[in-house]
Amino acid sequence: MELKPIPINPQDFLDLHAAIGMALWHGNGFEFSLTHFITRALKLPPPRAEQEVRHVLEEMQGKTLGQLIAELRKANSTNSVTSIEARVNRFLEERNWLVHHSWRDHRTVLFTPESLPPLLNRLDALADEGQALQEVFQELLHALTLSQGITQESVDAKKTRLLRSQGVIE
């Protein structure tokens, strides 16, 4: 008796993997912003030497998202941080599900196309929340930067130099 595999819709395969990738990338973007926020706002408030800031930033970048959230909780320094703690924790739970449980929980969805939309919706929601949290912490960091006497013009000039150096703009 020969077993024949159930065919998988190639577009479903691509859609699922694209959604997983976007959720991971936006989650990483949030971690990047959170790392910078913790380093600049909580670990090394100004004025600190740039080299010291880079050292602590590298140390923070080696931490997991859960460890970063613990750093945030430990500092408990501003209302704006504590007001989004529940949101950040929900994101961590979803991100941990994606990284540690999604394959086990959903590895057969490509064989049952009707079960794919709820999974894609969950992945899209995770990506959207990762991007939104990244923006929250970027805004907090931006406000901190301006409160330290750095002008918007200076921020814009540095951003332009960075984007040019990375090949994003000409």
BAKOLMI-583558 format. One record per atom (N, C-alpha, C): residue in three letters; y, z, x negated. Coordinates in steps of 0.05 Angstrom, whole numbers, plus 5000, padded with zeros to 4 digits. Layout:
ALAYZX;...
END
This chain:
MET497750004983;MET500050005000;MET502550004982;GLU504149804986;GLU506549774970;GLU508949894985;LEU510450074971;LEU512750194983;LEU515250024977;LYS516749964998;LYS519149804994;LYS521549984998;PRO523349974978;PRO525750134981;PRO527550035003;ILE528950215016;ILE530850135037;ILE533350015023;PRO534249795031;PRO536549665018;PRO539149835022;ILE540749835001;ILE543249975002;ILE545449765004;ASN547349825022;ASN549649645025;ASN551449675000;PRO551849454985;PRO553349474960;PRO556249574965;GLN557449504987;GLN560149604992;GLN560249904997;ASP558250005011;ASP558050295015;ASP557750434988;PHE556150314970;PHE555750434944;PHE558450444929;LEU559950224929;LEU562550214916;LEU564550404928;ASP564650414955;ASP566450594969;ASP565950884962;LEU563350964962;LEU562651234956;LEU563451314927;HIS562851144908;HIS563451204881;HIS566451194875;ALA567851024888;ALA570751014885;ALA571951274896;ALA570951374919;ALA571951624931;ALA571351864913;ILE568951864901;ILE568252084882;ILE570152074858;GLY570551834847;GLY572351804825;GLY575251894831;MET576251814854;MET578951894861;MET579252194864;ALA577252314877;ALA577252614880;ALA577252754853;LEU575652654835;LEU575552774808;LEU578152724793;TRP579252494794;TRP581752434780;TRP584052594791;HIS584352614817;HIS586552764828;HIS586153064823;GLY583653154823;GLY583053424815;GLY583853484786;ASN583353294769;ASN584153324741;ASN587153314738;GLY588453154753;GLY591453154753;GLY592553424761;PHE591353544781;PHE592253814789;PHE591754014767;GLU589454004754;GLU588854184732;GLU590854144709;PHE591553904704;PHE593553834683;PHE596253974689;SER597153934714;SER599754054722;SER599554364722;LEU597354474731;LEU597054764732;LEU597054874703;THR595754734685;THR595654814657;THR598454824645;HIS600054624650;HIS602754624640;HIS604454834653;PHE604054884679;PHE605655084693;PHE604955364681;ILE602455424678;ILE601655684667;ILE602655724639;THR602455514623;THR603455534595;THR606455584594;ARG607955424608;ARG610855444607;ARG612055674622;ALA610955724646;ALA612155924663;ALA611056204659;LEU608456224653;LEU607256484652;LEU606456584624;LYS605656404607;LYS604756484580;LYS607056484560;LEU608656284560;LEU610756254539;LEU613456184551;PRO614656374565;PRO617356314575;PRO619256264551;PRO621356114555;PRO623156044533;PRO624456284522;PRO625556274498;PRO625356044480;PRO623056094461;ARG621155914460;ARG618955934442;ARG618855674426;ALA617755694403;ALA617455464385;ALA615655254398;GLU616255004395;GLU614754794408;GLU611854794398;GLN611454864373;GLN608654864362;GLN607055094375;GLU608355314380;GLU606955534394;GLU606255454423;VAL608055314436;VAL607555214463;VAL605155024463;ARG605154844444;ARG602854654442;ARG600254794437;HIS600255004420;HIS597755154415;HIS596755284440;VAL598455414455;VAL597655544480;VAL596855344501;LEU598255114501;LEU597554904520;LEU594654794514;GLU594054754489;GLU591354664482;GLU589254874490;GLU589955124486;GLU588155344494;GLU587655344524;MET589855304539;MET589655294569;MET588055054578;GLN588354824564;GLN586954584572;GLN583954614568;GLY583054804552;GLY580254844548;GLY578955024570;LYS580655124588;LYS579655294609;LYS578755134634;THR576855244649;THR575955114674;THR578055164695;LEU577955024717;LEU579755064739;LEU579655354749;GLY577255464751;GLY576955734760;GLY578355934741;GLN578155884715;GLN579456054695;GLN582556024697;LEU583455784702;LEU586355744706;LEU587355894730;ILE585855884752;ILE586656024776;ILE586656324771;ALA584756424755;ALA584756704748;ALA587256774732;GLU588156594714;GLU590556644699;GLU592956664717;LEU593056484737;LEU595156484756;LEU595256744772;ARG592856824781;ARG592657074796;ARG593457314780;LYS592557314754;LYS593157534736;LYS596157574732;ALA597557354730;ALA600457364726;ALA601857454751;ASN600957354774;ASN602057434800;ASN605157464799;SER606357264788;SER609157294780;SER611257204800;THR610457014818;THR612556914837;THR611356884864;ASN613056914884;ASN612156874912;ASN611056594916;SER612256404903;SER611456124907;SER608656084897;VAL607856224877;VAL605056204867;VAL603156344886;THR603756594893;THR601956744910;THR601756624938;SER603756494948;SER603656374974;SER601756144976;ILE601056024954;ILE599155794954;ILE596455874942;GLU596056124937;GLU593556214924;GLU591156144942;ALA591356184968;ALA589056114986;ALA588555814985;ARG590655664985;ARG590355374984;ARG588955284958;VAL589855404936;VAL588655334910;VAL585655414909;ASN585055644921;ASN582255744922;ASN580555554939;ARG581655464961;ARG580155274978;ARG579555014962;PHE581654924947;PHE581254684931;PHE579054734910;LEU579054964897;LEU576955024878;LEU574255014890;GLU573955134914;GLU571355124928;GLU570354834933;GLU572254664942;GLU571454394947;GLU570854234922;ARG572454284901;ARG572054154876;ARG569354244864;ASN568754504866;ASN566154604857;ASN563854474873;TRP564254444899;TRP562154304915;TRP561754024904;LEU563953884899;LEU563753604889;LEU562253594862;VAL562953764844;VAL561753764817;VAL558953864817;HIS558354074832;HIS555854214829;HIS553854164852;HIS554754084876;HIS552954064898;HIS552953804914;SER554953634910;SER555153404927;SER552753214924;TRP551853174900;TRP549552994896;TRP547153104911;ARG546653364907;ARG544253484920;ARG544553474950;ASP546953534960;ASP547353544989;ASP547453275002;HIS548253064988;HIS548752805000;HIS547552564986;ARG545552604970;ARG544552384954;ARG543152164971;THR542652214996;THR541252015012;THR543151865031;VAL545751925030;VAL547651805049;VAL547651495048;LEU547051385025;LEU547151095023;LEU544750965038;PHE542751125045;PHE540451025060;PHE540851075090;THR542851235097;THR543551285125;THR546551235129;PRO547350995133;PRO550150915133;PRO551851085153;GLU550651175175;GLU552151325195;GLU553051595184;SER551751695163;SER552551955151;SER554651915129;LEU555351675122;LEU557251625100;LEU560151695108;PRO561151625131;PRO564051675138;PRO564851965135;PRO563352165144;PRO564252445140;PRO564452515111;LEU562652415095;LEU562752475066;LEU565252345053;LEU565752095060;LEU568151955050;LEU570652105059;ASN570752195083;ASN573052345093;ASN573452605077;ARG571252745071;ARG571452985055;ARG572452925027;LEU571452715015;LEU572352644988;LEU575252554988;ASP576052405008;ASP578952325011;ASP580752565014;ALA579852755030;ALA581453005034;ALA581753155008;LEU579553164993;LEU579653304967;LEU581553164948;ALA581452904947;ALA583252754930;ALA586152794938;ASP586652784965;ASP589352824975;ASP590453104968;GLU588753304971;GLU589653574965;GLU590053614935;GLY588353494918;GLY588853504890;GLY591553384882;GLN592153164894;GLN594753034888;GLN597053204899;ALA596753314922;ALA598853484934;ALA599353734917;LEU597153864908;LEU597454104891;LEU598754024864;GLN598053794853;GLN599253704828;GLN602253684832;GLU603153574854;GLU605953544860;GLU607353814864;VAL605954014876;VAL607054284880;VAL607654404853;PHE605754394834;PHE606154524808;PHE608154364791;GLN608254104794;GLN610253944780;GLN613054024789;GLU613354064815;GLU615954144826;GLU616754424816;LEU614854604816;LEU615354874805;LEU616254864776;LEU614854704761;LEU615554674732;LEU618254534729;HIS618754344745;HIS621354204744;HIS623654404750;ALA623254564771;ALA625354764778;ALA625754964755;LEU623555044743;LEU623655234720;LEU625255104698;THR624654854692;THR626054714670;THR629054704675;LEU629754634699;LEU632654614706;LEU633954884705;SER632455094713;SER633655364712;SER634055474684;GLN632855344664;GLN633155424636;GLN635455274623;GLY637055134639;GLY639355004629;GLY638954714619;ILE636554614622;ILE635954344614;ILE636954154637;THR638453954630;THR639653784650;THR637653584661;GLN638153484685;GLN636553274697;GLN636553024680;GLU638852964668;GLU639052734651;GLU637152754627;SER637052994615;SER635253034593;SER632353004601;VAL631653114624;VAL628953084635;VAL628252794639;ASP630152644651;ASP629652364657;ASP629352204631;ALA630952264611;ALA630752124585;ALA628052174572;LYS627152424572;LYS624552494560;LYS622352364575;LYS622552354602;LYS620452224618;LYS620251934611;THR622551804609;THR622651514602;THR621351464575;ARG622051634555;ARG620851604528;ARG617751634530;LEU616851834544;LEU614051884547;LEU612551654560;LEU613751554582;LEU612451334596;LEU612351074579;ARG614451034564;ARG614550804545;ARG612350844524;SER612151084513;SER610251124491;SER607351094501;GLN606951134527;GLN604251114538;GLN603750834549;GLY605650654547;GLY605350384557;GLY605550354586;VAL606650544600;VAL606850534629;VAL609150364638;ILE611350374622;ILE613750214628;ILE614550074602;GLU616249874604;GLU617149724581;GLU619649854570;
END
